Amino acid sequence: MLADEPRPRPGFWCECWTEDLTDTEETPPRLRASFDAHSAPQADRWVAIALRTISPTLDADASEEVWGWLCEGRIHTRRTLLRREPCTVSVTHADTRITWTIRPVLYLPLTHRQVAELPTCAYNFKSLARLSYNFLY
């Protein structure tokens, strides 16, 4: 690899999942959000902001869980991430479990488009700006 070539960059892949605990059909959890964090503080801040945002709408037990993590558990999460280990944060409200997962990853640089020749099929696609859409209401 040459000195000026882009290198893989460490970061964290964050996801938020919800699961209906009363579902008798065993539907898998649903992905609600994802985020590519560039550092451990950015990853745990994403979870903290989400928890602070939803905490007023949670029942008393769930709200207590949230504030326990924000006040004490967050330190453990940050240390885990700084060791580049995966972690999860979960809270259960009524019949729904909400889980945030954070995993260390390496982000690979993409090849710059001007450096490589595009395949001929790339020129067959029309720009979105030139397409018109007809919607029926």
Disulfide bonds with the S-S distance in Angstrom:
none
